[in-house]
């Protein structure tokens, strides 16, 4: 039987399809589907493709939510944070649904600035990801997967606690990116540097753990 979280994800998928079907009849034949960092349109598609891209993405997210627990070799670990795992998919789907709605509104003449809304949405997603990382257990599909985190629960837990802090801070920096003179680049740079740090950090945690076993 599907959980409440899985049912919520199904509902978001259905809403996305319904919004796309409704918008299809009233949108122009060519629509904007991409905006640059300044919120200016720089990508276009026919409405036949553009309207239903997001429902297709949400459908893929829905499929992954159901399939991953069945094929992950660490499926027992996934059970240990099943609620957080499923809620993460809900948060991602909700953010994408909001992007879909804003995109349709923009193409209908309500031109809400993506350079303001996207840093905020991504910032909130990064912050939630930080909380998710704190609860995650070793698995093959979600989290900070390096050769060393995948080799040890201890390394996984320590690396993900550090990663949780990095993504929460990145989320706050991203939200500040909604301020025109700040922009989104500081958050991107912070995440790239943080990713390199976590990769290296996981190695040193693993090395220290191995030294402790040999003593």
VOBA-1610 file (N, C-alpha, C; in pm, whole numbers, padded with zeros to 5 digits, always signed):
BEGIN
Unk+00084-00120+00000Unk+00000+00000+00000Unk+00088+00125+00000Unk+00050+00222-00080Unk+00130+00344-00091Unk+00119+00426+00037Unk+00230+00490+00074Unk+00232+00576+00191Unk+00166+00710+00160Unk+00141+00788+00265Unk+00084+00922+00244Unk+00176+01008+00159Unk+00307+00995+00181Unk+00404+01073+00104Unk+00401+01035-00044Unk+00390+00905-00072Unk+00383+00860-00211Unk+00255+00909-00277Unk+00145+00907-00204Unk+00019+00957-00259Unk+00027+01107-00287Unk+00095+01180-00197Unk+00112+01324-00220Unk+00192+01350-00347Unk+00292+01266-00371Unk+00373+01280-00492Unk+00290+01250-00616Unk+00203+01151-00609Unk+00113+01120-00720Unk+00021+01239-00748Unk-00030+01301-00642Unk-00119+01417-00656Unk-00046+01532-00727Unk+00078+01559-00687Unk+00156+01665-00751Unk+00176+01635-00899Unk+00199+01509-00933Unk+00216+01468-01072Unk+00087+01493-01151Unk-00026+01456-01094Unk-00155+01476-01161Unk-00184+01625-01180Unk-00154+01707-01077Unk-00173+01852-01087Unk-00090+01909-01201Unk+00034+01861-01212Unk+00123+01909-01318Unk+00066+01877-01456Unk+00015+01757-01472Unk-00046+01719-01600Unk-00169+01805-01629Unk-00252+01826-01526Unk-00374+01904-01543Unk-00342+02049-01581Unk-00242+02107-01516Unk-00203+02244-01547Unk-00151+02252-01691Unk-00069+02155-01730Unk-00017+02153-01867Unk-00128+02140-01970Unk-00225+02053-01942Unk-00335+02032-02036Unk-00420+02158-02049Unk-00444+02225-01937Unk-00524+02348-01940Unk-00449+02458-02015Unk-00320+02471-01986Unk-00242+02579-02047Unk-00221+02558-02196Unk-00219+02433-02238Unk-00190+02403-02379Unk-00286+02475-02473Unk-00412+02484-02432Unk-00514+02543-02519Unk-00503+02694-02531Unk-00436+02759-02436Unk-00435+02906-02436Unk-00297+02967-02457Unk-00194+02883-02463Unk-00059+02934-02485Unk-00032+02956-02634Unk+00062+03046-02667Unk+00101+03064-02808Unk+00174+02940-02859Unk+00194+02932-02989Unk+00254+02812-03048Unk+00399+02792-03007Unk+00470+02902-02977Unk+00608+02894-02928Unk+00615+02962-02792Unk+00679+02896-02696Unk+00683+02951-02561Unk+00827+02959-02511Unk+00849+03048-02416Unk+00979+03059-02350Unk+00992+02946-02249Unk+01106+02877-02251Unk+01128+02766-02158Unk+01256+02780-02077Unk+01332+02887-02104Unk+01456+02906-02029Unk+01485+03055-02015Unk+01539+03090-01897Unk+01574+03229-01868Unk+01717+03235-01818Unk+01788+03342-01848Unk+01927+03354-01802Unk+01931+03403-01657Unk+02051+03426-01606Unk+02069+03464-01466Unk+02006+03599-01435Unk+01983+03680-01538Unk+01920+03811-01519Unk+01768+03804-01535Unk+01717+03684-01556Unk+01573+03667-01573Unk+01523+03698-01712Unk+01614+03707-01809Unk+01576+03735-01946Unk+01559+03604-02024Unk+01456+03592-02107Unk+01434+03468-02183Unk+01546+03443-02283Unk+01596+03320-02287Unk+01701+03286-02384Unk+01685+03144-02439Unk+01566+03088-02424Unk+01541+02955-02479Unk+01393+02938-02511Unk+01363+02879-02628Unk+01224+02867-02672Unk+01199+02724-02723Unk+01074+02680-02709Unk+01031+02552-02763Unk+00888+02566-02814Unk+00849+02473-02900Unk+00708+02468-02937Unk+00628+02430-02812Unk+00504+02474-02805Unk+00426+02444-02684Unk+00400+02294-02672Unk+00402+02222-02783Unk+00382+02077-02776Unk+00490+02011-02689Unk+00614+02064-02698Unk+00723+02012-02615Unk+00732+02084-02481Unk+00725+02216-02488Unk+00749+02296-02369Unk+00650+02274-02257Unk+00523+02257-02291Unk+00420+02247-02188Unk+00433+02120-02106Unk+00476+02012-02171Unk+00472+01883-02102Unk+00610+01832-02057Unk+00713+01916-02070Unk+00844+01875-02020Unk+00839+01853-01869Unk+00781+01948-01797Unk+00779+01938-01652Unk+00696+01819-01603Unk+00576+01794-01659Unk+00505+01673-01618Unk+00586+01545-01642Unk+00663+01543-01753Unk+00747+01426-01779Unk+00855+01411-01672Unk+00916+01524-01633Unk+01018+01520-01528Unk+00956+01473-01396Unk+00839+01525-01363Unk+00772+01481-01240Unk+00734+01334-01246Unk+00699+01287-01365Unk+00671+01145-01380Unk+00794+01060-01354Unk+00910+01108-01400Unk+01035+01038-01375Unk+01066+01037-01225Unk+01045+01151-01159Unk+01068+01158-01015Unk+00978+01060-00941Unk+00852+01054-00982Unk+00758+00961-00921Unk+00804+00817-00938Unk+00848+00784-01060Unk+00896+00648-01086Unk+01018+00614-01000Unk+01112+00709-00990Unk+01232+00685-00909Unk+01197+00662-00762Unk+01101+00739-00712Unk+01061+00725-00572Unk+01014+00583-00542Unk+00941+00524-00637Unk+00890+00389-00617Unk+00994+00281-00647Unk+01082+00306-00745Unk+01172+00201-00792Unk+01298+00188-00706Unk+01357+00301-00665Unk+01485+00297-00595Unk+01483+00204-00474Unk+01381+00210-00387Unk+01383+00119-00271Unk+01380-00028-00307Unk+01336-00060-00428Unk+01327-00200-00469Unk+01458-00252-00527Unk+01545-00162-00578Unk+01666-00207-00646Unk+01794-00170-00574Unk+01786-00085-00471Unk+01907-00044-00399Unk+01958-00161-00316Unk+02087-00198-00330Unk+02144-00305-00248Unk+02135-00276-00099Unk+02126-00147-00061Unk+02113-00109+00079Unk+01967-00075+00113Unk+01873-00150+00057Unk+01732-00117+00077Unk+01692-00118+00225Unk+01760-00200+00304Unk+01730-00201+00447Unk+01765-00067+00511Unk+01873-00005+00465Unk+01910+00127+00515Unk+01807+00233+00474Unk+01754+00221+00352Unk+01654+00315+00307Unk+01530+00312+00395Unk+01497+00196+00446Unk+01383+00185+00535Unk+01404+00268+00661Unk+01532+00289+00698Unk+01563+00363+00820Unk+01535+00512+00809Unk+01522+00563+00685Unk+01485+00704+00669Unk+01384+00719+00554Unk+01290+00625+00551Unk+01193+00618+00443Unk+01110+00746+00432Unk+01063+00797+00546Unk+00979+00917+00544Unk+01056+01035+00487Unk+01180+01056+00537Unk+01264+01166+00488Unk+01295+01149+00339Unk+01318+01025+00298Unk+01347+00993+00158Unk+01230+01033+00069Unk+01111+00994+00107Unk+00994+01024+00024Unk+00959+01173+00028Unk+00979+01236+00143Unk+00950+01379+00152Unk+01047+01461+00068Unk+01169+01411+00053Unk+01264+01481-00034Unk+01211+01486-00177Unk+01157+01375-00226Unk+01099+01373-00360Unk+00981+01470-00370Unk+00902+01478-00262Unk+00788+01570-00261Unk+00836+01714-00273Unk+00939+01750-00197Unk+00991+01887-00200Unk+01043+01921-00340Unk+01120+01829-00400Unk+01172+01852-00535Unk+01057+01870-00634Unk+00956+01781-00624Unk+00841+01789-00715Unk+00765+01920-00696Unk+00750+01964-00570Unk+00678+02089-00543Unk+00752+02209-00602Unk+00884+02210-00591Unk+00963+02319-00649Unk+00947+02320-00801Unk+00954+02204-00863Unk+00939+02196-01009Unk+00799+02238-01052Unk+00698+02201-00973Unk+00561+02242-01005Unk+00547+02394-00999Unk+00608+02457-00900Unk+00605+02602-00890Unk+00675+02667-01009Unk+00786+02607-01053Unk+00856+02658-01172Unk+00766+02644-01295Unk+00697+02531-01306Unk+00605+02511-01419Unk+00496+02617-01419Unk+00438+02644-01303Unk+00330+02743-01294Unk+00383+02882-01331Unk+00501+02918-01278Unk+00556+03049-01310Unk+00587+03060-01459Unk+00639+02954-01517Unk+00672+02955-01660Unk+00546+02978-01744Unk+00439+02909-01709Unk+00314+02926-01784Unk+00259+03067-01766Unk+00261+03118-01643Unk+00214+03254-01618Unk+00296+03356-01699Unk+00428+03334-01703Unk+00515+03425-01777Unk+00475+03430-01925Unk+00451+03311-01981Unk+00414+03303-02122Unk+00273+03355-02150Unk+00194+03372-02044Unk+00061+03429-02059Unk+00058+03578-02027Unk+00177+03634-01997Unk+00184+03778-01976Unk+00212+03823-01835Unk+00206+03732-01737Unk+00239+03767-01598Unk+00386+03738-01577Unk+00471+03837-01604Unk+00615+03814-01613Unk+00684+03831-01478Unk+00666+03733-01391Unk+00735+03731-01263Unk+00882+03704-01288Unk+00969+03777-01220Unk+01113+03772-01247Unk+01177+03643-01195Unk+01225+03559-01287Unk+01291+03434-01248Unk+01421+03458-01172Unk+01486+03572-01195Unk+01611+03599-01125Unk+01588+03625-00976Unk+01462+03646-00939Unk+01427+03662-00797Unk+01371+03533-00740Unk+01281+03470-00813Unk+01214+03351-00759Unk+01304+03228-00756Unk+01388+03209-00858Unk+01469+03088-00864Unk+01572+03079-00751Unk+01646+03186-00719Unk+01738+03176-00606Unk+01667+03141-00475Unk+01545+03194-00457Unk+01470+03164-00335Unk+01426+03018-00332Unk+01370+02970-00444Unk+01325+02831-00450Unk+01441+02734-00433Unk+01551+02760-00504Unk+01667+02672-00493Unk+01728+02680-00353Unk+01727+02800-00294Unk+01779+02815-00159Unk+01700+02732-00059Unk+01567+02737-00069Unk+01484+02656+00019Unk+01508+02507-00005Unk+01529+02470-00132Unk+01558+02329-00164Unk+01691+02287-00104Unk+01793+02372-00113Unk+01924+02340-00055Unk+01913+02324+00097Unk+01837+02413+00161Unk+01821+02404+00307Unk+01754+02273+00345Unk+01648+02237+00271Unk+01582+02110+00300Unk+01677+01993+00275Unk+01757+02004+00170Unk+01855+01899+00141Unk+01952+01883+00257Unk+01989+01994+00321Unk+02076+01986+00438Unk+02013+01902+00549Unk+01885+01926+00577Unk+01817+01847+00679Unk+01803+01701+00637Unk+01781+01680+00507Unk+01771+01543+00456Unk+01902+01468+00475Unk+02015+01533+00445Unk+02144+01467+00457Unk+02171+01422+00600Unk+02125+01500+00698Unk+02144+01463+00838Unk+02079+01330+00871Unk+01968+01299+00805Unk+01891+01178+00836Unk+01926+01060+00746Unk+01997+01085+00638Unk+02019+00980+00539Unk+02111+00870+00590Unk+02089+00752+00537Unk+02173+00636+00565Unk+02236+00587+00436Unk+02340+00508+00451Unk+02418+00466+00334Unk+02330+00396+00230Unk+02334+00449+00107Unk+02260+00390-00005Unk+02331+00427-00134Unk+02285+00369-00244Unk+02356+00385-00371Unk+02304+00499-00457Unk+02194+00563-00418Unk+02131+00657-00510Unk+02123+00801-00458Unk+02118+00821-00328Unk+02095+00955-00276Unk+02194+00986-00165Unk+02255+01104-00174Unk+02350+01145-00071Unk+02487+01172-00130Unk+02585+01184-00042Unk+02723+01214-00082Unk+02795+01080-00098Unk+02803+01033-00221Unk+02857+00900-00247Unk+02999+00912-00301Unk+03094+00881-00215Unk+03234+00871-00255Unk+03279+00728-00225Unk+03396+00687-00274Unk+03442+00551-00242Unk+03450+00527-00092Unk+03470+00633-00014Unk+03491+00617+00130Unk+03361+00621+00208Unk+03267+00706+00166Unk+03137+00704+00235Unk+03063+00573+00207Unk+03081+00518+00087Unk+03014+00393+00053Unk+03078+00273+00120Unk+03194+00294+00181Unk+03266+00183+00244Unk+03243+00175+00394Unk+03179+00277+00453Unk+03168+00280+00599Unk+03051+00365+00642Unk+02971+00311+00735Unk+02861+00389+00791Unk+02913+00508+00871Unk+03026+00489+00939Unk+03083+00597+01019Unk+03125+00714+00928Unk+03194+00682+00819Unk+03237+00786+00725Unk+03115+00852+00661Unk+03016+00772+00626Unk+02894+00827+00569Unk+02831+00928+00664Unk+02812+00889+00789Unk+02744+00976+00885Unk+02821+01106+00909Unk+02951+01097+00927Unk+03031+01217+00954Unk+03033+01310+00832Unk+03048+01251+00714Unk+03051+01332+00592Unk+02917+01400+00568Unk+02809+01330+00596Unk+02677+01388+00573Unk+02641+01493+00677Unk+02693+01481+00796Unk+02673+01589+00894Unk+02743+01716+00846Unk+02864+01701+00794Unk+02936+01816+00739Unk+02863+01870+00616Unk+02816+01779+00531Unk+02743+01820+00411Unk+02614+01893+00444Unk+02548+01853+00552Unk+02424+01919+00593Unk+02449+02066+00622Unk+02558+02096+00690Unk+02592+02235+00722Unk+02619+02313+00595Unk+02696+02252+00504Unk+02732+02320+00379Unk+02608+02354+00297Unk+02515+02261+00285Unk+02398+02286+00201Unk+02301+02385+00267Unk+02293+02384+00400Unk+02209+02484+00467Unk+02265+02625+00444Unk+02396+02639+00457Unk+02459+02768+00433Unk+02442+02808+00286Unk+02460+02711+00196Unk+02442+02739+00053Unk+02301+02786+00025Unk+02204+02728+00096Unk+02066+02770+00078Unk+02044+02915+00117Unk+02104+02955+00230Unk+02092+03094+00274Unk+02159+03189+00175Unk+02276+03148+00125Unk+02346+03231+00025Unk+02263+03242-00102Unk+02200+03130-00141Unk+02116+03131-00261Unk+01998+03226-00245Unk+01934+03224-00130Unk+01821+03313-00106Unk+01865+03459-00116Unk+01983+03489-00063Unk+02036+03625-00075Unk+02059+03662-00221Unk+02074+03560-00308Unk+02093+03584-00450Unk+01974+03652-00517Unk+01860+03654-00448Unk+01744+03724-00502Unk+01766+03875-00502Unk+01863+03920-00421Unk+01900+04062-00423Unk+01980+04087-00550Unk+01940+04180-00634Unk+02001+04198-00768Unk+02153+04208-00767Unk+02211+04282-00672Unk+02356+04302-00676Unk+02433+04183-00619Unk+02362+04086-00561Unk+02429+03965-00510Unk+02434+03858-00618Unk+02318+03822-00672Unk+02313+03721-00777Unk+02328+03580-00724Unk+02320+03483-00816Unk+02321+03341-00778Unk+02461+03280-00778Unk+02557+03350-00838Unk+02691+03292-00852Unk+02758+03260-00719Unk+02746+03342-00614Unk+02810+03305-00486Unk+02764+03169-00434Unk+02637+03138-00451Unk+02586+03009-00405Unk+02646+02895-00487Unk+02657+02915-00620Unk+02715+02811-00705Unk+02861+02785-00668Unk+02936+02894-00650Unk+03078+02879-00612Unk+03090+02809-00478Unk+03005+02848-00382Unk+03010+02786-00249Unk+02981+02637-00257Unk+02883+02598-00337Unk+02850+02456-00350Unk+02962+02378-00417Unk+03023+02436-00521Unk+03134+02368-00589Unk+03251+02347-00494Unk+03286+02452-00420Unk+03396+02440-00323Unk+03358+02341-00214Unk+03233+02348-00168Unk+03187+02256-00064Unk+03189+02111-00111Unk+03156+02088-00238Unk+03157+01952-00292Unk+03299+01894-00292Unk+03395+01976-00335Unk+03535+01931-00333Unk+03579+01904-00189Unk+03541+01993-00098Unk+03577+01974+00042Unk+03521+01842+00097Unk+03396+01811+00068Unk+03334+01690+00120Unk+03400+01565+00063Unk+03439+01571-00063Unk+03509+01457-00124Unk+03640+01430-00049Unk+03718+01536-00029Unk+03846+01522+00042Unk+03823+01484+00188Unk+03724+01549+00250Unk+03695+01523+00391Unk+03660+01377+00415Unk+03579+01319+00325Unk+03540+01179+00342Unk+03661+01086+00337Unk+03760+01120+00255Unk+03882+01039+00250Unk+03956+01044+00383Unk+03972+01163+00439Unk+04047+01175+00564Unk+03973+01109+00680Unk+03841+01118+00681Unk+03765+01048+00785Unk+03784+00898+00771Unk+03781+00848+00648Unk+03802+00705+00623Unk+03942+00663+00666Unk+04043+00744+00632Unk+04180+00713+00668Unk+04196+00707+00820Unk+04137+00802+00890Unk+04147+00803+01036Unk+04077+00682+01096Unk+03965+00642+01036Unk+03893+00525+01086Unk+03977+00399+01067Unk+04040+00388+00951Unk+04124+00271+00926Unk+04243+00267+01020Unk+04303+00382+01050Unk+04415+00388+01145Unk+04367+00342+01283Unk+04247+00385+01322Unk+04194+00346+01451Unk+04170+00196+01462Unk+04133+00131+01350Unk+04112-00013+01351Unk+04244-00089+01367Unk+04353-00030+01315Unk+04481-00099+01319Unk+04553-00081+01454Unk+04510+00017+01530Unk+04577+00041+01660Unk+04536-00067+01760
//
